[in-house]
Amino acid sequence: MNFWQRPFVQLLAIFFILGLFAWWTFQTVSLPPALRNLFEEDQAMADAAIPPSDEESFLAELSRLPAPPQEHAPEVASLLERLKNLPPIPYVLANALARDAATPKDQKPPPWTPEEISALEKMQQAYLGAWQPFFAGAAPDWSRYPDSILLFRSTGFLLGKDLKLAELVAYQPGTSRRATFVYNPEEAPELMFPLLRQCRNLGAIRFGVLQWEFSETVRTAELTASGVGSLVSEPGLPGGWLEGLRAGLAPAPSLQDLRAGLAADRALFLRTADFLEQVPPGTSARAGLFCLLQDENDTRWYLRSLGDPATASQLGAQLRRDAEQLEILRQKTFLPGPAWRQWLSEDPGQGLHPLLAKGLGGFLAFENVRMSYLVTLAALDARIAVEEGGWEAARRVPDPAKPGSFFQAENTEEGLRLTSAFVPKGTTNALSFLLPAPPAKTP
């Protein structure tokens, strides 16, 4: 056995190390305060010599900015309070959802118990109940409350603020498929159709990021028409439910809707400019805009679309100039029909700043979406007529695409095929709908 492997030697070594540590601690504590402060200052200087990372600088800059404004429309403020006070998802429901999510895709999840189904239904009712007062009244005066515009447009009609709760509305027990009702409103008609109606005038400029893309005037009408068109061909829907759906739909979009949307855009641009111009001088455009949007992808997209201004004040000034140019677009909505169409067919973005020029998708699609909407409403009227008067009643519903005429009707094995004279732009086939067979009459 080597000398240093003997237990007695190893024990002495341990005591020696402990003694050194105790001596160092005692010496440090007993140093005069001046020397201790000197050591601390040296360490602080050493730390300061290491430049902060870009992310650390960005977070430090954010911490110095004032809180964004939160002046919401009364209807929105009440809605936010109701959503905030919703009960948490109960354990039995959370457990069932987790079980569905954990089931491999090639296997069928275990069936839900009655208790789990009941918990899901209660949460669905609670969530929809929180929205009902918002749906029952008139739409907010959006242009007076740009903070509410920002909230709704940047969160997917507010649904994204608590997506887990929102997705429960269309959740089917025993599946793990993510809800897509923001793009397919027919999946959650009680929520999406009244929500799209109330949000029609959130803005007329079509911003190219996901949450904002679906919230401008023409796109909300397009989503509504698409969803209603799917339900027109859905068998088994009660006539009373279809009549309630029809009564709650907004009219086809008009140029007045575009003007209201532009007024909302202008209010949002100016409100954003106000905030950016009031932050501390030298604040970066990224920090100022992120403070408002609270989303890195949105912030990056807008800055890139605006030419990457360096400071918040520069960005604010640019948004003010864009707000002034919105008046040019508003004046175009007063053009007579032929002049309006000619302007759209040429280069409507000419002379506009890039953010506005790239955001005219709704203007370009207006005529096409308006006619699709009118034809779809007529098809829904025909579907409702079938419930009462059968096929002959459906044949008597006029085709809005060809005044003075009716849909072309064709009997098929699946039902009655109604075809309009309208061919949507970008397609080769006329818009058509398959009406399922009417319910059997009880003797």
Phi, psi and omega in degrees: 000130178291159184300317185282354177268356180288140183304320183296318180295317179297322179295316178300321180297320179296315180296323179297317179295317178297322178296318177299317180297317179296320179296319180295318179297315181298316181296321181293315182293325185275359178296148175300147180306324181299317180291320179298316179298324179297317178297318180295320179295320178300318180295319179297319178295322179295319178295319182294334181291342178272112183295142178293153177289166178301319181292320178296319178296319180296315180295322178295321178294318178300321183296339181270354184273149177290159178293141179296154179292151180221057179263097187262157172302146181306320180296322181287319179300318179294320178298315179300322180293319179294317179295324179296327184268009176295146179292153177292159177297123182294157185301318184298323179285317179300322179294319179294319179296318179295323179295317177299316183294328183276348180287128178305148185298333181273006179237155178269129180297155177299149179295150179280148176278160176304325179295320180292318179296319179297320179296320177297314181298322179293320178292322177297315180295320180295318182293312179296324178297326178293331180275336190304314178300326178293323179285329188287331182268185176289157177296147177303153173280082192304319186294344177274346185228074182298335177295325177289324176300311180300316181299312184288322184284332183267357181235021180062058181063028179081349182295330183286349180293327175217076187296328180299316179292316182299320183292340178295335183301322182250016185285135176254117181306137179089014177230161176238013182289133179289143179291144178233028188289345175295327178262340181230079188298341179295344178287336179219067189298324182295335179265311194283319184293314175293329179293316178297324178296314183290337186257014186297326186255032177292336182168157180250345178276132182265097178283147190266032173245154195306307185296325184275335187300328188259012189243013176266167191309307185287324181292324177296322177293321179296317177297318179298312181299318180297314181294317179295321179301324178291321182287332179303325182264005182278119180285158173084003179278129182296147179300319179297321179294319179296322178294321176296320176299314181298319182293333183269357182277145176285157174297171177300148181298145181235171176295333175297324175296320177298320179295318178297321177296320178295324176296323177293318177301315182297317179298320181291318179299315183290322178296318179296318179298318178304313182294314184294332181275353180256354179286164181306143179304142178086357178299136181291152178298324181297313181295316181298315182287321178298324179302327178278312188278330181058032179211121185292320181294316178299315181301314181297318182296313182295317180297319179295319180293333181264010177085018177055060174298150187279316187244161179297322181294322176296319178296318178299316179297323179293320179293328175295319178295321177296321179298322177294325181288341177299334177296327177300316179293321180298319180296328180295332181289351178264001179294147171299158185312306181299319180292324177299314182291325178294318178300316180293327184283346182267251180224081186296339180273000183296130179087352180267153175295154188306318183299320179283319182299325180277353185255020185266020180302322179294321178295316182294329183266358189304306184299316182296314182291321180301314180291321176301319180296313181298316180295321180293320176298320178296320178296323176295321175299321179293320179297319178294321179297326179300322183300330183256316188244005178074196185300321184297323178295322179293325181293340184269004178277125183293154176266113182299337182285345181217087183307138180088001179229175183242170173300147169284124185248137180221125177283131177230173178295330182276337182157205181259122179267117176257127181239129180272165174281353185275127175251109182302147180300135179089001179236170179246349182253144177292153179291128182220161183219140176260115178269124179292162182301146180293157179295148180292137179283130177278137181291000000 
